[in-house]
């Protein structure tokens, strides 16, 4: 009977009826006791991060799963609940659904050692495709069109932030996460150096900037400080609220900018991404070195 009611809760949540799900949850979970699932997730993330894993995306996914599981009246991981949550996004790719389930599965393997009632979902339930789409290579004209479309955004601070981030990714090959984590002190305008701290595998590096890139970043700083004189963070890039941009801050408007610039996805499985600017930079740099006989100084700056 308990399992049957819990299944009803899952159906309510998947069909967008959280109020009804909460009422059912009372019948499932009762009024006493507090779930320790949140504490287990927090300890799991702390443990893995302590040994070097960043788990930024996984942390966000587990927070979403926790909310779903608690609404379903669950205090541990069950395969049925994990699978229902993983399949929630309508129209999501096969690989993304598999990634959602893998995030819960990794946590469940940890939790099972502490809670024998925890179920570890099989990875075979949502298998990822082994096909890795080829990156989209932007032309110089497309990058210019993207930045021009960003200039038309409103308000002006949002426009300046999007334009500068796109330009920086295109002329340095930075990952989007690296750009969003930059602080103001990470730029040395006098020497034209950008310090990328604690990136992939916990490594840091210095990136040599073209003079045009230094000027563009200085111009953005002037606009940023004028439009938001009292930000809440030392972040190089800020939102209109004065906070550090998050991935959705970039990805959501980026899709609209692609349409405005006339850039379309190659196929439904091969979508154009901000990360493809990194691949485009690498290819264009290698081609530039080849044409110029290996002259490192030929690296392009802001378009």
C-alpha positions as CSV (number, residue, x, y, z in Angstrom):
1,X,0.0,0.0,0.0
2,X,2.8,2.4,0.9
3,X,4.6,1.7,-2.4
4,X,1.3,2.2,-4.4
5,X,0.7,5.6,-2.8
6,X,4.3,6.7,-3.4
7,X,3.9,5.8,-7.1
8,X,0.8,8.0,-7.2
9,X,2.9,10.9,-5.8
10,X,5.4,10.4,-8.6
11,X,2.7,10.5,-11.2
12,X,1.3,13.7,-9.7
13,X,4.8,15.3,-9.8
14,X,5.6,14.3,-13.4
15,X,2.2,15.6,-14.5
16,X,2.8,19.0,-12.8
17,X,0.5,18.6,-9.8
18,X,2.8,19.5,-6.9
19,X,-0.1,20.5,-4.6
20,X,-1.8,17.2,-5.0
21,X,1.5,15.5,-4.6
22,X,2.1,17.2,-1.3
23,X,-1.3,16.1,0.0
24,X,-0.5,12.5,-1.0
25,X,3.0,12.8,0.5
26,X,1.5,13.3,4.0
27,X,-0.2,9.9,3.6
28,X,3.1,8.4,2.6
29,X,5.6,10.1,4.9
30,X,3.5,11.0,7.8
31,X,4.0,14.0,10.0
32,X,6.9,12.9,12.1
33,X,10.6,12.6,11.4
34,X,12.8,14.6,9.1
35,X,14.4,13.2,6.0
36,X,18.2,13.0,6.1
37,X,18.5,12.7,2.3
38,X,19.6,16.4,2.1
39,X,22.3,15.8,4.7
40,X,23.5,12.7,2.9
41,X,23.7,14.6,-0.4
42,X,25.6,17.4,1.3
43,X,28.2,15.0,2.8
44,X,28.5,13.2,-0.5
45,X,29.3,16.4,-2.4
46,X,31.7,17.5,0.4
47,X,33.6,14.2,0.3
48,X,34.0,14.1,-3.5
49,X,35.0,17.8,-3.7
50,X,37.6,17.3,-1.0
51,X,39.4,14.9,-3.3
52,X,39.4,17.3,-6.3
53,X,36.0,16.9,-8.1
54,X,34.2,20.1,-8.7
55,X,30.7,18.6,-9.3
56,X,29.1,21.9,-10.2
57,X,26.5,20.4,-12.6
58,X,26.1,17.3,-10.5
59,X,25.4,19.4,-7.5
60,X,22.7,21.3,-9.2
61,X,21.1,18.1,-10.5
62,X,21.2,16.5,-7.1
63,X,19.5,19.6,-5.6
64,X,16.7,19.2,-8.1
65,X,16.4,15.4,-7.4
66,X,16.3,16.1,-3.7
67,X,13.3,18.4,-4.1
68,X,11.5,15.9,-6.3
69,X,12.2,13.0,-3.9
70,X,11.1,14.9,-0.8
71,X,7.9,15.9,-2.6
72,X,7.3,12.2,-3.3
73,X,7.8,11.5,0.4
74,X,11.1,9.6,-0.1
75,X,13.9,9.6,2.5
76,X,16.3,7.5,0.4
77,X,16.9,6.7,-3.3
78,X,14.5,4.3,-5.1
79,X,15.0,3.4,-8.8
80,X,11.4,4.2,-9.7
81,X,11.7,7.8,-8.3
82,X,15.2,8.3,-9.8
83,X,14.0,7.2,-13.2
84,X,10.9,9.3,-13.1
85,X,12.9,12.4,-12.2
86,X,15.6,11.7,-14.8
87,X,12.9,11.6,-17.5
88,X,11.2,14.8,-16.5
89,X,12.7,17.3,-19.1
90,X,10.5,17.2,-22.2
91,X,12.4,17.0,-25.5
92,X,15.8,16.6,-23.8
93,X,18.5,14.6,-25.5
94,X,19.2,11.0,-24.7
95,X,22.6,11.9,-23.4
96,X,21.3,14.6,-21.0
97,X,18.7,12.2,-19.6
98,X,21.4,9.6,-19.0
99,X,23.5,12.2,-17.3
100,X,20.7,13.0,-14.9
101,X,20.3,9.4,-14.0
102,X,24.1,8.9,-13.6
103,X,24.3,11.8,-11.1
104,X,21.7,10.1,-8.9
105,X,23.3,6.7,-9.5
106,X,26.8,7.9,-8.3
107,X,25.2,9.3,-5.1
108,X,23.1,6.2,-4.6
109,X,26.3,4.0,-4.7
110,X,27.7,6.1,-1.9
111,X,24.4,6.1,0.1
112,X,23.9,2.3,-0.2
113,X,26.9,1.7,2.0
114,X,25.1,3.7,4.7
115,X,21.5,2.8,4.0
116,X,20.8,-0.8,2.8
117,X,17.3,0.4,1.7
118,X,18.8,2.6,-0.9
119,X,18.5,1.3,-4.5
120,X,21.2,1.9,-7.1
121,X,19.6,2.5,-10.5
122,X,21.1,0.5,-13.3
123,X,22.9,2.7,-15.9
124,X,21.2,0.5,-18.6
125,X,17.9,2.1,-17.8
126,X,18.9,5.3,-19.7
127,X,21.9,4.5,-21.8
128,X,23.9,7.4,-23.3
129,X,24.7,7.5,-27.0
130,X,28.4,6.8,-27.7
131,X,28.3,9.2,-30.6
132,X,30.0,12.5,-29.8
133,X,28.8,15.3,-32.1
134,X,31.4,17.2,-34.0
135,X,31.7,20.8,-32.8
136,X,30.3,23.6,-34.9
137,X,33.0,25.9,-36.3
138,X,32.0,29.5,-36.4
139,X,33.1,31.7,-39.2
140,X,34.4,35.2,-38.4
141,X,31.3,36.6,-40.0
142,X,29.1,34.5,-37.7
143,X,31.0,35.7,-34.6
144,X,30.6,39.3,-35.6
145,X,26.9,38.7,-36.2
146,X,26.5,37.1,-32.8
147,X,28.2,40.1,-31.1
148,X,26.1,42.5,-33.1
149,X,22.9,40.7,-32.0
150,X,24.1,40.9,-28.4
151,X,24.4,44.6,-28.7
152,X,20.7,44.9,-29.3
153,X,19.8,43.2,-25.9
154,X,18.2,45.2,-23.2
155,X,19.1,46.6,-20.7
156,X,22.5,48.0,-21.8
157,X,24.5,46.2,-19.1
158,X,23.1,42.8,-20.2
159,X,24.0,43.7,-23.8
160,X,27.6,44.7,-22.9
161,X,28.1,41.6,-20.8
162,X,26.9,39.1,-23.5
163,X,28.8,40.9,-26.2
164,X,32.1,40.9,-24.3
165,X,31.7,37.2,-23.1
166,X,31.1,36.0,-26.7
167,X,34.1,38.0,-27.9
168,X,36.4,36.8,-25.1
169,X,35.4,33.1,-25.7
170,X,36.0,33.6,-29.5
171,X,39.5,35.1,-29.2
172,X,40.9,33.2,-26.2
173,X,39.3,29.7,-26.4
174,X,38.2,29.9,-22.7
175,X,35.6,27.6,-21.5
176,X,32.3,29.3,-20.6
177,X,32.7,28.3,-16.9
178,X,36.2,29.8,-16.8
179,X,35.0,33.1,-18.2
180,X,32.1,33.3,-15.7
181,X,34.5,32.5,-12.8
182,X,36.9,35.4,-13.7
183,X,37.4,38.1,-11.1
184,X,38.5,41.7,-11.8
185,X,42.0,41.1,-10.4
186,X,42.5,38.2,-12.8
187,X,43.2,40.7,-15.6
188,X,46.6,42.5,-15.8
189,X,45.9,45.2,-18.3
190,X,49.5,46.5,-18.4
191,X,51.0,43.2,-19.4
192,X,48.0,41.8,-21.3
193,X,47.7,38.7,-19.2
194,X,44.6,36.9,-18.0
195,X,44.8,34.4,-15.1
196,X,42.4,31.5,-15.2
197,X,42.4,30.0,-11.7
198,X,41.5,26.5,-10.5
199,X,40.1,25.2,-13.8
200,X,39.8,21.7,-15.2
201,X,41.7,19.2,-13.0
202,X,42.3,22.0,-10.5
203,X,45.0,23.6,-12.7
204,X,45.5,27.4,-13.3
205,X,47.1,29.0,-16.3
206,X,47.9,32.4,-17.9
207,X,46.4,33.5,-21.2
208,X,48.1,36.1,-23.3
209,X,45.7,38.7,-24.6
210,X,45.8,40.5,-27.8
211,X,45.9,44.4,-27.4
212,X,42.4,44.7,-29.0
213,X,41.1,42.2,-26.3
214,X,42.6,44.3,-23.5
215,X,40.9,47.4,-24.9
216,X,37.6,45.6,-25.2
217,X,37.8,44.4,-21.6
218,X,38.7,47.9,-20.4
219,X,35.7,49.3,-22.3
220,X,33.4,46.7,-20.7
221,X,34.8,47.6,-17.3
222,X,34.0,51.2,-17.8
223,X,30.4,50.4,-18.9
224,X,30.0,47.9,-16.0
225,X,31.2,50.3,-13.3
226,X,29.0,53.1,-14.7
227,X,25.8,51.1,-14.9
228,X,26.4,49.1,-11.8
229,X,28.6,51.1,-9.4
230,X,27.9,48.9,-6.4
231,X,28.0,45.2,-7.5
232,X,27.6,42.4,-5.0
233,X,30.6,40.5,-6.2
234,X,34.2,41.0,-7.5
235,X,33.3,39.1,-10.7
236,X,34.6,40.5,-13.9
237,X,31.2,39.9,-15.6
238,X,28.1,40.8,-13.7
239,X,24.3,40.6,-14.3
240,X,21.9,43.5,-14.1
241,X,21.4,42.6,-10.4
242,X,25.1,43.0,-9.7
243,X,25.7,39.3,-9.3
244,X,28.0,36.8,-11.0
245,X,26.4,35.2,-14.1
246,X,25.4,31.6,-14.0
247,X,25.3,29.2,-16.9
248,X,21.6,29.7,-17.6
249,X,22.3,33.5,-17.7
250,X,24.3,32.8,-20.9
251,X,22.7,29.7,-22.4
252,X,19.1,31.0,-22.5
253,X,19.8,34.2,-24.4
254,X,22.5,32.6,-26.5
255,X,19.9,30.5,-28.3
256,X,17.9,33.6,-29.2
257,X,21.1,35.3,-30.4
258,X,21.9,32.4,-32.7
259,X,18.5,32.8,-34.4
260,X,19.0,36.6,-34.8
261,X,22.5,35.9,-36.3
262,X,21.1,33.4,-38.7
263,X,23.0,30.5,-37.2
264,X,21.1,27.2,-37.2
265,X,21.7,23.8,-35.6
266,X,23.3,21.3,-38.0
267,X,20.9,18.6,-36.9
268,X,18.6,18.0,-33.9
269,X,21.5,16.0,-32.3
270,X,24.2,18.5,-33.2
271,X,23.2,21.8,-31.7
272,X,25.4,24.9,-31.8
273,X,26.8,25.7,-28.4
274,X,28.9,28.5,-26.7
275,X,31.6,25.9,-26.1
276,X,32.0,25.5,-29.8
277,X,33.7,29.0,-29.8
278,X,36.6,27.2,-28.0
279,X,36.9,24.7,-30.8
280,X,36.6,27.5,-33.4
281,X,39.4,29.4,-31.7
282,X,41.7,26.3,-31.7
283,X,41.1,25.6,-35.4
284,X,41.5,29.2,-36.5
285,X,44.7,29.5,-34.5
286,X,46.2,26.4,-36.0
287,X,45.2,27.6,-39.5
288,X,46.7,31.0,-38.7
289,X,50.0,29.5,-37.6
290,X,50.1,27.4,-40.8
291,X,49.5,30.3,-43.1
292,X,52.0,32.5,-41.2
293,X,54.7,29.9,-41.0
294,X,54.2,29.2,-37.2
295,X,54.2,32.8,-36.0
296,X,52.6,32.7,-32.5
297,X,52.0,36.4,-32.7
298,X,49.4,35.9,-35.4
299,X,46.7,35.0,-32.8
300,X,43.7,37.2,-33.5
301,X,42.1,39.4,-30.9
302,X,38.6,40.8,-30.5
303,X,36.7,40.7,-33.8
